[in-house]
Structures are given as structure tokens and as C-alpha cells.
Amino acid sequence: MLVAEILKGKGGAVFTLAPAATVAEACAELDTKRVGALIVCDGDRVAGVFSERDVVKAVAADGAAALGKPVSDYMTAEVVFAKPAETVAILMGRMTDRRIRHLPVMSESRLTGVISIGDVVKCQIAEATQEAESLRTYIAAG
């Protein structure tokens, strides 16, 4: 399955925030939107990704004071992207190798969605289930 197909099913909603947003504001957004990461955008440019892991990193480094600091101080600035034509297998390898859980999807220099590890796992389970059902049908038909 391709990234573009996953985005068709889940939609292309992308939750963003500005680099100057505070960690507390980001935490509230993560909770409200019920997501594990937000894309940090400086205008039209993707500046980073701010995830639940970054919250932990911030609090571990600066305690409660981190909540008042900008997400740009803690975000992951080296963003790894996905492309619509890439396969789930490619994404799974990239996410595993880099130990990341969220990949912004770029199409022609435009942010078109976010793929999470949950999306990848859900896709893998659906494909395995379909394959098992096809095998059962084939065996039953004899």
C-alpha cells in the first residue's frame, strides 16, 4: 500500500503550530487533537516536529520551566519526510531505523498529511488479514 492510499483513508488533516508556541500550548493541542505529534511550521516551511517524546525531553531537561519556553527549543528540527508514492514497507523501515513515530508527507513542496506508526501498523494488519482470508478461501475451494 502507498502513502497516498493511507492518506485517502484517514484524510490529510495536519495539526501545526508556530515555533514560538510554548510547550504548554503544544501539550494542550496534543491533548485536544488527540495526536502524538504536531508539525512546527514557520510560515509555509516545516521547521520541525514536536512530539510527546519532545515533551518528556523538555521536562527532563528544564523541569516545569520548560512549559513556558517555545517548542523551537525542544522540537526535532531534523525532519524526516514521506512521499505519497512510497510504500508502507519503506516507511516501516525508515521509522524503525530512525526511531521515529511520525512522518510528515510532502508532495511538490507542500505538506499534505502525516503518517504515524499507528497508521503503518493498521495498514500491515489489514493486509495480513486480507491475505489470510484469501488463503482460507483458496484452501476451502480446494
GIQUIQUI-V816613 format. One record per backbone hydrogen bond with DSSP energy under -1.0 kcal/mol. NH is the residue of the N-H (numbers start at 0). CO is the residue of the C=O. E is the energy in kcal/mol with one decimal. If there is no record, write none. Layout:
NH|CO|E  NH|CO|E
This chain:
2|85|-2.4  3|83|-2.5  5|1|-1.8  6|2|-2.5  7|3|-1.7  8|4|-1.7  9|5|-2.4  10|6|-2.5  16|38|-1.8  20|17|-1.7  22|68|-2.2  23|66|-2.5  25|21|-2.4  26|22|-2.7  27|23|-2.1  28|24|-2.2  29|25|-2.9  30|26|-2.2  31|27|-2.9  32|28|-3.0  34|29|-1.6  37|49|-2.6  38|14|-2.5  39|47|-2.7  40|16|-2.3  41|44|-2.8  44|41|-1.6  46|39|-3.0  47|39|-1.6  48|75|-1.9  49|37|-2.9  51|35|-2.0  54|50|-1.5  55|51|-1.9  56|52|-2.4  57|53|-2.4  58|54|-2.6  59|55|-2.6  60|56|-1.9  61|57|-2.9  62|58|-2.2  64|61|-1.0  65|62|-1.7  66|63|-1.4  67|64|-1.3  68|65|-1.5  70|20|-2.9  71|18|-1.8  72|69|-1.8  73|70|-1.6  74|70|-2.6  75|48|-3.0  78|76|-1.4  81|103|-2.6  85|82|-2.0  87|0|-2.0  90|86|-2.0  91|87|-2.9  92|88|-2.0  93|89|-2.4  94|90|-3.2  95|91|-2.3  96|92|-2.9  97|93|-2.2  99|94|-1.7  102|114|-2.7  104|112|-3.4  105|81|-2.5  106|109|-2.8  111|104|-3.0  114|102|-2.7  116|100|-1.9  119|115|-1.9  120|116|-2.7  121|117|-2.5  122|118|-2.1  123|119|-2.4  124|120|-2.6  125|121|-2.2  126|122|-2.5  127|123|-2.4  128|124|-2.6  129|125|-2.3  130|126|-2.3  131|127|-2.4  132|128|-2.3  133|129|-2.3  134|130|-2.3  135|131|-2.3  136|132|-2.4  137|133|-2.4  138|134|-2.7  139|135|-2.7  140|136|-1.9
